[in-house]
Amino acid sequence: MAENENKNEIAEAKTTALSTFDDSLLSGGTGLEETTTEDFAIPFIRVLQPMSPQLQKKHGSFVEGASAGDLYNTVTGEAFDGDKGISIIPCAYNKKYIEWIPREKGGGLVNAGHDISILSKCTRDDESRRYYTPEGNEIVETAQFFILVVAGETAQQAVLAFTSTQLGVSRKWLTMLRMARVQNSKGESVEAPMFAYTYRLTTTTQSNDKGSWNGYSINQEGATDMSLAMMAKDFMGAARSGDVEVKQEQQNDIVSDTI
């Protein structure tokens, strides 16, 4: 347990630590003025499985101290203890049907912009219950939540994607979000914006007749702090308007969350 606690402390320190800078060095800009949203990668939060490259010592993505069941940030490379979990705020949601080259054929992203109509052009494999295009690529139904990962008084933008059996976890969370209520200035109970409450994201061992894997578990923690709620509302607006660039390619280096 001490090792897991230390792992989370290190990850949080990397995220929240601030350097003190002389004001004279802050007046000339940041050097990032010419960047656009396409230049940045919003990280995905994924669950590490026993065969994930992040757990293979000779792989370039190896993460020292990480274990199966940990939560992994695809941009910072940080791993968080899956039992302890992380605090998150949901900000926006969408459903995508993403086209991938099967891993046995080399893997890789083909198209991240499909809607449900693509399934009418696909063949369904009854055994795996997966859909394939005429070219042999797989269409993966993907529920995406744009979230803030909370670390103290700060938060980092990220994406939490659910596929396969984890779509059931997504549906359960969406139901929780739809049922959430808040009180307005008139004292009336109204439907809450999805960022009104903060949630604890942990992992748990799940299984079916094909085997077992590490999956997500989500539980409500409490009301979101006002300053974080303002950040969440801004992120919601950016995600809805398309100002947030989601680079699905980041997921190509991760073993699937489920079987």
Secondary structure as GFF3:
##gff-version 3
##sequence-region A 1 259
A	DSSP	alpha_helix	2	16	.	.	.	ID=ss1
A	DSSP	three_ten_helix	23	25	.	.	.	ID=ss2
A	DSSP	three_ten_helix	37	39	.	.	.	ID=ss3
A	DSSP	beta_strand	45	47	.	.	.	ID=ss4
A	DSSP	three_ten_helix	53	55	.	.	.	ID=ss5
A	DSSP	beta_strand	71	73	.	.	.	ID=ss6
A	DSSP	beta_strand	79	80	.	.	.	ID=ss7
A	DSSP	beta_strand	86	100	.	.	.	ID=ss8
A	DSSP	three_ten_helix	103	105	.	.	.	ID=ss9
A	DSSP	beta_strand	109	114	.	.	.	ID=ss10
A	DSSP	three_ten_helix	116	121	.	.	.	ID=ss11
A	DSSP	beta_strand	123	125	.	.	.	ID=ss12
A	DSSP	beta_strand	130	132	.	.	.	ID=ss13
A	DSSP	beta_strand	138	151	.	.	.	ID=ss14
A	DSSP	beta_strand	154	162	.	.	.	ID=ss15
A	DSSP	three_ten_helix	164	166	.	.	.	ID=ss16
A	DSSP	alpha_helix	167	179	.	.	.	ID=ss17
A	DSSP	beta_strand	181	183	.	.	.	ID=ss18
A	DSSP	beta_strand	189	191	.	.	.	ID=ss19
A	DSSP	three_ten_helix	194	196	.	.	.	ID=ss20
A	DSSP	beta_strand	197	208	.	.	.	ID=ss21
A	DSSP	beta_strand	211	223	.	.	.	ID=ss22
A	DSSP	alpha_helix	226	241	.	.	.	ID=ss23
A	DSSP	three_ten_helix	248	253	.	.	.	ID=ss24
###
